[in-house]
Structures are given as structure tokens and as C-alpha cells.
Amino acid sequence: MGSAGQKPPTSVADVDLDVLKDTLSFYIRTVNMAVSRDLDERLEGLDVARGTGKITTLLLVDSHPGIRPSVIAQLALKDRSAMGRLVDQMVEHGLLTREVSVEDSRAQELYITPKGAKLAERVRVLVTTQSREFFHFIPEDDQKALMDILRRAYRHVAGLS
């Protein structure tokens, strides 16, 4: 709320963030946008670039053959219809295959293809390097503390705690 005699800010240094400066959600959202933008640049041209959930899906299917889309949806905080569209896209790109579960014919199981396994190997290196390089300015001890806090928050919102 400005007064009539004040000049509007002409630089980000002149802006008071109001209540946002004291809200975790503001910092989480804005850092997430910057991290996502940086990661998308590094993944440019790969089948997992742009959008959310593809990397998580690729790595979880590679690590857990036969995992159900509903399990990934819960872990990735996606609704089932969004997860279905994502899996369809990854199957179309030849990264995953879908099979009917032997235990429950209503359920699907996901498996990695050779193309998907090769991409998963490459993506693991890219995401760990990107994370390390993006947050290089935060001391390692602070990163560990922040990771612990975010891991607890994630487990809570994902219903894992």
C-alpha cells in the first residue's frame, strides 16, 4: 500500500515483498520455478523434458519393475487421470510398457523398456548434477538440514508419515 507521494519501484531492489517475505510457500514456489527452468534446459531434447512427473515415473519404474501407476501417482502427488495421460505418453515414446497384473486383472503394472532404461541412467546423472550445481551456494550442512525438513514435509503431504 503506497502513498500518493511515493514513486513506484523501478528495480527489484526497491520492492518490499509484503507478507510474502515471511511465507515458506512463496520461497518454495519461486525456487521451484527456477529449479524447474534450469532442469528443463539441461533435459532439452530428451523425452522427459518439460512438465512434471515424467522423471519420477521413469526412475520409479526403472527401480521398481511392475510398479502400479496408482502408487506412482500417490508418490508424485498426481491425480489418477493425469497419471494415466503421463503413462500413455511415455508408452507412446517407447519408454515404458504396460501389463495387466497377474494378481489383480483390474490393475496395471509398468515396466521399463531398453530405451527407457538407457534414458533413466542418463537422467540420474543429469538430475543429481543439476541439483548439486544449482544449489552450490548453499553450504553442505545447510543442504542436509534443508533436505531433512523438505523430506519430512513431503512425507506428510504424500501421506507417508
C-alpha positions in Angstrom: 0.0 0.0 0.0 1.8 3.1 -1.2 1.1 6.7 -0.6 0.4 9.2 -3.3 3.8 10.9 -2.9 5.9 7.7 -3.3 7.5 6.8 -6.6 6.7 3.4 -8.0 9.7 1.0 -7.8 11.8 0.8 -10.8 14.1 -2.1 -9.6 13.5 -5.3 -7.8 15.8 -3.9 -5.0 13.1 -1.2 -4.4 10.3 -3.8 -3.7 9.1 -4.9 -0.3 7.7 -8.4 -0.6 5.0 -7.5 1.9 3.8 -10.6 3.8 5.4 -12.9 1.2 8.8 -12.3 2.7 7.7 -14.4 5.7 5.9 -17.2 3.9 7.6 -20.5 3.1 5.2 -21.1 0.3 6.4 -18.0 -1.6 10.1 -19.2 -1.5 9.2 -22.8 -2.2 7.1 -21.8 -5.3 9.7 -19.3 -6.7 12.7 -21.6 -6.1 10.7 -24.5 -7.7 10.1 -22.4 -10.8 13.9 -21.6 -11.1 15.0 -25.2 -10.4 12.4 -26.5 -13.0 13.5 -24.0 -15.6 17.2 -24.9 -15.1 16.4 -28.7 -15.2 14.3 -28.3 -18.3 17.3 -26.6 -20.1 19.5 -29.5 -19.1 17.0 -32.0 -20.3 16.2 -30.3 -23.6 15.6 -32.8 -26.4 15.0 -35.7 -24.0 11.6 -37.5 -23.7 11.4 -36.3 -20.0 11.9 -32.6 -20.6 9.1 -30.2 -19.8 6.2 -31.0 -17.5 6.2 -32.7 -14.2 6.1 -36.4 -13.2 8.0 -37.9 -16.1 11.3 -38.1 -14.3 9.7 -39.5 -11.2 7.8 -42.1 -13.2 10.8 -43.1 -15.3 13.1 -43.6 -12.3 10.5 -45.4 -10.2 9.5 -47.8 -12.9 13.2 -48.5 -13.6 13.9 -49.1 -9.9 10.6 -51.0 -9.2 9.6 -53.2 -12.2 5.9 -53.8 -12.1 5.0 -50.8 -10.0 1.4 -49.7 -10.4 0.6 -46.2 -11.8 -1.6 -45.5 -8.7 1.5 -45.9 -6.5 3.5 -43.5 -8.6 0.5 -41.1 -8.6 0.5 -41.1 -4.8 4.2 -40.5 -4.6 4.2 -37.8 -7.3 1.1 -36.1 -5.8 -0.8 -36.5 -9.1 -4.4 -37.5 -9.7 -5.0 -40.8 -11.5 -6.3 -39.2 -14.7 -3.1 -37.0 -15.0 -1.0 -40.1 -14.2 -2.8 -42.1 -16.9 -2.1 -39.4 -19.5 1.5 -39.3 -18.5 1.9 -43.1 -18.7 0.2 -43.1 -22.1 2.7 -40.5 -23.4 5.7 -42.5 -22.0 4.4 -45.7 -23.5 3.9 -43.9 -26.9 7.5 -42.7 -26.7 8.7 -46.3 -26.1 10.0 -45.7 -22.6 7.6 -47.9 -20.7 5.3 -50.9 -21.3 2.1 -51.6 -19.5 0.9 -55.1 -18.5 -2.2 -56.4 -16.7 -1.4 -57.5 -13.2 -1.5 -61.3 -12.7 -2.7 -60.7 -9.1 -5.5 -58.3 -10.0 -6.7 -58.1 -13.6 -8.1 -54.6 -12.9 -4.6 -53.3 -12.1 -1.8 -52.3 -14.5 1.9 -52.9 -13.9 4.6 -50.7 -15.5 7.9 -51.9 -16.9 10.9 -50.1 -18.3 11.9 -50.7 -21.9 15.6 -50.8 -23.0 15.2 -47.3 -24.4 13.7 -46.2 -21.0 16.4 -47.9 -19.0 19.1 -46.1 -21.1 17.3 -42.7 -20.5 16.9 -43.4 -16.8 20.6 -44.0 -16.5 21.3 -40.7 -18.2 18.6 -38.8 -16.2 20.0 -40.0 -12.9 23.3 -38.3 -13.7 21.7 -35.2 -15.0 19.3 -34.6 -12.0 22.0 -35.2 -9.4 24.5 -33.0 -11.2 21.8 -30.3 -11.7 20.8 -30.4 -8.0 24.4 -30.1 -6.8 25.3 -27.3 -9.3 22.1 -25.3 -8.8 22.4 -25.2 -5.0 26.2 -24.8 -5.0 26.0 -21.6 -3.0 24.3 -23.3 0.0 26.8 -25.0 2.4 26.6 -28.8 2.5 25.4 -28.9 6.2 22.6 -26.4 5.4 21.6 -28.5 2.3 21.4 -31.6 4.6 19.3 -29.7 7.1 17.0 -28.3 4.4 16.7 -31.8 2.8 15.6 -33.2 6.1 13.0 -30.5 6.5 11.7 -30.9 3.0 11.7 -34.7 3.2 9.5 -34.5 6.3 7.2 -32.1 4.6 7.0 -34.3 1.6 6.3 -37.4 3.6 3.5 -35.6 5.4 1.8 -34.2 2.3 2.2 -37.5 0.4 0.6 -39.4 3.3 3.7 -41.4 4.2 4.1 -40.4 7.8 
